[in-house]
């Protein structure tokens, strides 16, 4: 009798787990950093983010797979690095980058499993056949500011989606905040006047900040100009934060707050010099939190495990108990497999072992901004390979026109002190290999790549990085010193162009 009771209890527990393990809500910021109370910035008022963090496992070390908008979104939705899925740069306009036609994105995989998918907000990936959702309210059929910044407008679509789902669902809400504004003169640097002096967003009570209120991060000069720039960005954080509260209320009203895993992160660092488009920690590091109704005992805990946006596809597939099926993107290429890993073990145990490294890969931002980088970051060291290091590092247009960067540029031109931790020359011209001890040098200022004492670490990390590039079929894995030759095997033949190749060939 006792055995029967135990078996029944186990079966009921399994059924309850399956009942709870039902839906996913993924919320994505646009150029959003860690300016929130949950990440120890009490200056920027984010009560709803903080509430979400209190019901989540918070990643102290969350990272983007690529510090650029469209490529980052492509990785988030495919689980494949941008050099593998083909979204090498921005999708819109003259940039015209697109993932390969045979890529299988998360919404396609979930649809095949009978899960309803929806996107509300900024999409910014292509082609549509690869990134097709069942329900779409994006910049493709709405004004981008309305669907990405107007939280009242967005709320109506969240409600519409939730009222019309009868099956398990995956809903992806992608803010356009706090991305810099396309109409600075009318709406302000961060569109902080959109719905706040120019039009009205009923559900938003704007929070304004004085320049002396903000916290200037270490990678920016502490000047009046920078502080004003940050204060304007903080105001748009309040719009995003209040949107988080609205959307979670809609989830609760629809009866799904107890059966939905909620994930939040961002595409890249904030749109300031040293952050966005860089793979130094201010550009690579992201807010990351995951709330699971099955792991309430760990809500509010912080993990030291390293998480990547490349891990989100395997995490969501694991939540839905869906096995990833390897496939080919090109006929002559090896099968595609996921190199990220599910983060569910961290939700069950924030101290789970094995989450001690992440990879990043960047090629372009805008089409003229070719600066490919490959990165391996561990809990202590980071190695960066700058493949096009002989040219100056390019500045993204929105960062170039920002008051913060223009002040650095103008002061450099006039010979005045910039109060920046780097000179523009140092920022523009980078070594081919960079190695940083992030415990002793968290600001990444002392390149150890040429220090003989760190030679073994450099070699070990370089080999791991190259092995990952080979495993993900990276077309750049021989650059800049070799020519990629493929036949029955892959070889990097030397170019004798003055670059040192590590190693000279792949087996």
C-alpha positions in Angstrom: 0.0 0.0 0.0 2.9 2.3 0.9 4.6 1.5 -2.4 1.4 2.4 -4.4 1.1 5.7 -2.5 4.7 6.6 -3.3 4.2 5.7 -7.0 1.0 7.8 -7.2 2.7 10.7 -5.5 5.6 10.6 -8.0 3.1 10.4 -10.9 1.1 13.4 -9.5 4.4 15.3 -9.1 5.4 14.6 -12.7 1.9 15.6 -14.0 2.0 18.8 -11.9 5.5 19.6 -13.3 4.3 19.0 -16.8 1.3 21.2 -16.2 3.5 24.1 -14.9 6.1 23.7 -17.5 4.0 25.3 -20.2 4.9 28.7 -21.5 7.7 31.1 -22.0 7.8 34.9 -22.0 11.1 36.4 -23.3 11.6 40.2 -22.8 14.5 41.9 -24.6 16.0 45.3 -24.1 17.5 47.4 -26.9 21.0 48.7 -25.9 19.9 48.2 -22.3 22.6 47.8 -19.7 22.7 47.1 -16.0 21.4 50.5 -14.9 18.8 49.2 -12.4 18.4 48.6 -8.7 18.8 44.8 -9.1 22.4 45.5 -10.3 23.2 47.8 -7.5 22.4 51.1 -9.3 20.0 52.8 -6.9 20.1 56.0 -8.8 18.0 54.7 -11.7 14.6 53.9 -10.3 13.4 50.5 -11.7 10.9 49.0 -9.2 9.4 46.6 -11.7 12.7 45.2 -12.9 13.7 44.8 -9.3 10.4 42.9 -8.6 11.2 40.6 -11.5 14.7 40.1 -10.2 13.3 39.2 -6.8 11.4 36.4 -8.4 14.3 35.3 -10.6 17.7 33.8 -10.5 19.9 36.9 -11.3 23.0 36.4 -13.4 25.9 38.5 -12.1 27.8 37.4 -15.2 25.4 37.6 -18.2 26.8 38.2 -21.7 25.7 38.8 -25.2 27.0 36.6 -28.0 27.6 39.7 -30.2 27.5 43.4 -29.3 25.3 44.5 -32.2 21.5 44.6 -32.7 20.5 42.3 -35.6 23.4 39.8 -35.1 22.6 39.6 -31.4 18.9 39.0 -32.1 19.7 36.4 -34.6 21.8 34.5 -32.1 19.0 34.8 -29.4 16.5 33.2 -31.8 18.7 30.6 -33.4 21.3 29.6 -30.7 24.0 29.9 -33.4 26.8 32.5 -33.5 26.3 35.2 -36.1 29.2 33.8 -38.1 27.3 30.5 -38.4 23.8 31.7 -39.0 24.8 34.4 -41.5 23.5 37.6 -39.9 26.8 39.3 -40.0 25.5 42.9 -39.5 22.4 45.0 -39.4 19.4 43.8 -41.3 17.8 47.0 -42.4 18.4 49.4 -45.3 21.7 49.4 -47.2 23.3 47.1 -44.6 21.1 44.3 -46.0 22.4 41.4 -43.9 20.4 38.2 -43.7 20.6 34.8 -42.1 21.0 31.7 -44.4 17.7 30.4 -45.8 18.1 27.0 -44.2 18.6 28.2 -40.6 16.0 26.8 -38.2 15.0 29.5 -35.7 13.3 29.0 -32.4 9.9 30.1 -33.6 10.0 27.6 -36.4 11.1 24.8 -34.1 8.4 25.6 -31.6 5.7 25.9 -34.2 6.6 22.4 -35.4 6.1 21.2 -31.8 2.6 22.8 -31.6 3.6 25.8 -29.5 2.1 29.2 -30.5 4.6 31.9 -31.1 4.3 35.7 -31.0 6.5 38.7 -31.2 5.7 42.3 -30.1 8.2 45.1 -30.7 11.4 45.3 -32.5 12.2 42.3 -34.8 15.1 43.6 -36.9 16.2 40.2 -38.3 15.7 38.6 -41.7 14.6 36.8 -43.8 11.0 36.5 -42.8 10.9 32.9 -43.7 13.5 32.0 -41.1 12.2 34.3 -38.4 8.4 33.7 -38.8 6.1 33.9 -35.8 2.5 33.0 -35.7 1.6 36.4 -34.3 3.6 39.5 -35.3 3.3 43.1 -34.3 6.7 44.7 -35.2 8.2 47.6 -37.1 7.2 45.6 -40.2 3.5 46.4 -39.7 3.7 49.3 -37.1 5.6 52.4 -36.4 8.7 51.3 -34.5 8.4 53.9 -31.7 4.8 52.9 -31.1 5.4 49.2 -31.0 8.8 49.4 -29.2 8.4 52.4 -26.8 4.7 53.1 -26.4 4.0 50.8 -23.5 0.2 51.4 -23.7 0.2 50.4 -27.3 2.4 47.4 -26.6 0.2 46.3 -23.7 -2.9 46.1 -26.0 -1.0 43.6 -28.2 0.2 41.6 -25.2 -3.5 41.3 -24.1 -4.6 40.4 -27.6 -2.0 37.6 -27.9 -2.8 36.2 -24.5 -6.5 36.2 -25.0 -6.2 34.1 -28.1 -3.9 31.3 -27.0 -5.3 27.9 -26.3 -2.0 26.0 -26.6 1.4 26.4 -24.9 3.0 29.7 -26.1 6.3 31.5 -26.6 5.9 35.3 -26.5 8.9 37.5 -27.3 8.5 41.2 -26.3 11.4 43.3 -27.8 11.6 46.9 -26.5 13.1 49.7 -28.6 14.1 51.4 -25.4 16.7 52.7 -24.4 18.2 52.8 -28.0 19.1 56.3 -29.1 16.6 58.2 -31.0 16.3 58.6 -34.8 14.7 62.1 -34.4 17.0 63.7 -31.8 15.9 67.3 -32.5 12.2 66.6 -31.9 12.2 63.7 -29.4 15.6 63.9 -27.6 18.7 61.7 -27.6 16.8 58.7 -26.3 13.3 59.6 -27.5 12.7 60.6 -23.9 10.3 63.3 -25.1 8.2 60.7 -27.0 5.1 60.4 -24.9 6.6 63.0 -22.5 5.9 66.4 -24.1 5.5 65.1 -27.6 2.3 63.0 -27.6 1.1 61.1 -24.5 1.6 57.5 -23.3 -1.3 57.0 -20.8 0.4 54.2 -18.8 3.8 56.0 -18.5 4.6 58.4 -15.6 8.0 59.7 -16.7 10.8 59.9 -14.2 13.3 62.6 -14.8 16.8 62.9 -13.3 19.2 65.7 -12.5 22.8 65.3 -13.8 24.1 65.0 -10.3 21.7 62.0 -9.6 23.3 59.6 -12.1 26.0 57.0 -11.6 28.8 57.4 -14.2 30.2 54.0 -15.1 34.0 53.6 -15.0 34.3 53.4 -18.8 32.9 56.9 -19.4 34.4 60.3 -18.5 32.7 61.9 -15.5 31.7 65.2 -17.2 28.6 67.4 -17.3 27.9 66.3 -20.9 28.1 62.6 -20.0 25.9 63.1 -17.0 23.2 64.8 -19.0 23.4 62.0 -21.6 22.9 59.4 -18.9 20.1 61.3 -17.2 18.1 61.3 -20.5 18.7 57.5 -20.9 17.6 56.9 -17.3 14.2 58.5 -18.2 13.6 55.9 -20.9 14.5 53.2 -18.5 11.4 54.3 -16.5 9.3 53.8 -19.6 10.7 50.3 -20.1 10.4 49.5 -16.4 6.8 50.5 -16.2 6.2 48.5 -19.4 7.6 45.4 -17.6 5.0 45.9 -14.8 2.2 46.3 -17.3 3.1 43.1 -19.3 3.5 41.0 -16.2 0.1 42.2 -15.0 -1.4 41.1 -18.3 0.3 37.7 -17.9 -1.3 37.4 -14.4 -4.7 38.6 -15.6 -4.6 35.9 -18.3 -3.9 33.2 -15.7 -0.4 32.5 -16.8 1.8 33.9 -14.1 2.2 30.5 -12.5 2.9 28.4 -15.6 5.3 30.7 -17.5 9.1 31.0 -17.4 10.1 34.6 -17.8 13.5 35.6 -19.2 15.0 39.1 -19.5 18.2 40.3 -21.1 19.5 42.7 -23.8 21.1 42.7 -27.2 24.3 44.7 -26.3 25.7 47.3 -24.0 24.5 50.8 -23.7 25.0 53.2 -26.7 28.1 54.9 -25.3 31.8 54.8 -26.2 33.4 51.7 -24.8 30.2 49.7 -24.6 27.9 49.0 -27.6 29.7 47.2 -30.5 32.6 46.4 -28.2 33.4 43.0 -26.7 35.0 44.5 -23.6 32.8 43.8 -20.6 30.7 47.1 -20.9 29.6 46.0 -24.4 29.5 42.2 -23.8 28.0 42.2 -20.3 24.2 42.3 -20.1 21.5 42.2 -17.5 20.2 38.6 -17.3 17.5 37.1 -15.1 15.3 34.1 -15.4 12.1 33.4 -13.3 10.8 29.9 -13.2 7.6 28.9 -11.4 9.2 25.5 -10.8 12.1 26.9 -8.9 10.6 29.4 -6.4 13.0 28.2 -3.7 15.8 30.0 -5.5 14.0 33.3 -6.4 16.0 36.3 -5.4 19.3 34.4 -5.5 22.4 35.5 -7.5 24.5 33.1 -9.5 28.2 33.4 -10.3 27.7 31.1 -13.3 28.4 32.6 -16.7 25.3 32.8 -19.0 25.1 33.8 -22.6 22.3 34.8 -25.0 23.6 31.8 -27.0 22.2 29.7 -24.1 18.6 31.0 -24.5 17.5 28.6 -27.3 18.8 25.5 -25.5 17.2 26.7 -22.3 13.8 27.3 -23.9 13.9 24.0 -25.8 14.8 22.3 -22.5 11.8 24.0 -20.8 9.5 22.6 -23.4 11.2 19.2 -23.4 12.1 19.6 -27.1 15.2 17.9 -28.5 17.3 20.0 -30.9 17.6 18.2 -34.2 21.0 18.8 -36.0 20.6 20.0 -39.6 22.7 21.4 -42.4 22.8 25.0 -43.4 24.9 24.3 -46.5 25.2 21.0 -48.3 29.0 20.8 -47.9 29.1 21.9 -44.3 28.9 19.7 -41.1 25.6 19.4 -39.2 24.7 22.4 -37.1 24.6 21.7 -33.4 24.1 24.1 -30.4 27.3 25.2 -28.6 25.4 27.0 -25.9 23.8 25.1 -23.0 20.6 25.0 -21.1 20.5 27.3 -18.1 17.8 25.3 -16.3 20.4 23.6 -14.1 21.3 27.0 -12.6 17.6 27.6 -11.8 17.6 24.4 -9.9 21.0 25.1 -8.3 22.5 28.6 -8.6 25.9 27.1 -7.8 25.7 24.4 -10.5 29.1 23.6 -11.9 30.1 23.8 -15.6 29.0 27.4 -16.3 32.5 28.8 -16.5 33.0 30.1 -20.0 31.2 31.9 -22.8 32.1 32.8 -26.4 31.3 35.9 -28.5 31.6 36.6 -32.2 31.3 40.0 -34.0 31.8 40.9 -37.6 30.1 44.1 -38.5 27.6 46.6 -37.1 26.7 48.8 -40.0 28.0 47.6 -43.4 31.0 50.0 -43.4 32.0 48.9 -39.9 34.0 45.8 -40.5 35.8 44.9 -37.3 35.6 41.1 -36.7 36.3 39.9 -33.2 36.3 36.5 -31.6 36.2 36.2 -27.8 36.4 33.6 -25.1 35.6 34.8 -21.5 36.1 32.7 -18.4 35.5 33.6 -14.8 39.0 35.1 -14.6 40.4 35.7 -18.1 39.2 37.1 -21.5 40.9 36.6 -24.8 40.0 38.8 -27.8 41.1 38.2 -31.3 40.9 41.4 -33.4 41.0 40.0 -37.0 41.1 43.4 -38.7 43.3 45.1 -36.1 45.3 47.1 -38.6 42.4 49.4 -39.3 41.0 51.8 -36.8 38.1 50.6 -34.8 34.9 52.0 -36.4 32.3 54.1 -34.4 28.6 53.3 -34.8 26.6 56.2 -36.2 24.4 56.6 -33.1 27.4 56.6 -30.8 29.3 59.0 -33.0 26.5 61.6 -32.9 26.1 61.3 -29.1 27.1 64.2 -26.9 29.3 61.9 -24.9 31.4 60.8 -27.8 31.5 64.2 -29.6 32.9 65.7 -26.4 35.7 63.1 -26.3 36.4 63.8 -30.0 36.4 67.6 -29.8 38.6 67.6 -26.6 41.1 65.3 -28.3 41.1 67.5 -31.4 41.8 70.6 -29.3 44.4 69.0 -27.0 42.3 69.1 -23.9 42.1 66.3 -21.3 39.2 64.0 -22.0 38.9 62.5 -18.5 38.5 59.2 -20.2 40.2 56.0 -19.2 41.7 55.6 -22.7 42.9 57.9 -25.4 41.1 57.9 -28.7 44.3 56.5 -30.4 44.3 53.6 -27.9 40.6 53.0 -28.5 40.9 53.0 -32.3 44.1 50.9 -32.6 44.0 47.6 -30.9 46.4 44.6 -30.7 45.6 41.5 -32.7 45.4 39.5 -29.5 44.2 40.9 -26.2 44.3 39.0 -22.9 43.0 40.4 -19.7 43.0 39.1 -16.1 39.5 40.3 -15.1 40.0 39.8 -11.4 43.2 41.9 -11.2 42.3 44.2 -14.1 38.5 44.5 -14.3 38.7 47.6 -16.5 40.6 45.7 -19.2 43.5 48.1 -19.5 46.6 45.9 -19.2 46.9 43.6 -22.2 48.8 40.4 -21.1 49.0 38.8 -24.5 52.6 39.6 -24.9 53.6 38.8 -21.3 55.7 35.6 -21.3 54.4 34.7 -17.9 50.9 34.4 -19.3 52.0 32.6 -22.4 50.5 29.2 -21.3 47.1 30.8 -20.5 47.2 32.7 -23.9 47.9 29.4 -25.7 45.3 27.4 -23.9 42.5 30.0 -24.4 43.6 30.6 -28.0 43.3 26.9 -28.8 39.8 26.7 -27.1 38.7 29.7 -29.1 40.0 28.3 -32.4 38.4 24.9 -31.6 35.0 26.7 -31.1 35.4 28.5 -34.4 36.2 25.3 -36.1 33.2 23.5 -34.4 30.9 26.3 -35.5 32.2 26.4 -39.1 33.5 29.9 -38.8 34.5 31.2 -42.3 36.9 33.6 -40.5 38.8 30.9 -38.6 41.9 31.3 -40.7 41.9 35.1 -40.7 43.9 37.3 -40.8 47.0 35.3 -41.4 45.8 32.4 -43.5 43.6 31.4 -46.4 40.7 29.0 -45.6 41.0 25.9 -47.8 38.3 23.2 -47.7 38.2 19.8 -49.3 38.1 16.6 -47.4 39.6 18.5 -44.5 40.0 22.1 -43.5 43.4 23.8 -43.8 44.6 27.3 -43.1 47.3 28.1 -45.7 49.6 31.0 -44.8 49.4 34.3 -46.6 52.8 35.6 -45.5 51.2 39.0 -44.8 53.1 39.7 -41.7 50.6 38.2 -39.3 51.4 35.3 -37.1 49.1 32.3 -37.4 48.0 30.3 -34.4 48.0 27.4 -35.3 49.2 27.0 -38.9 46.5 24.5 -39.9 43.6 22.6 -38.6 43.6 18.8 -38.8 
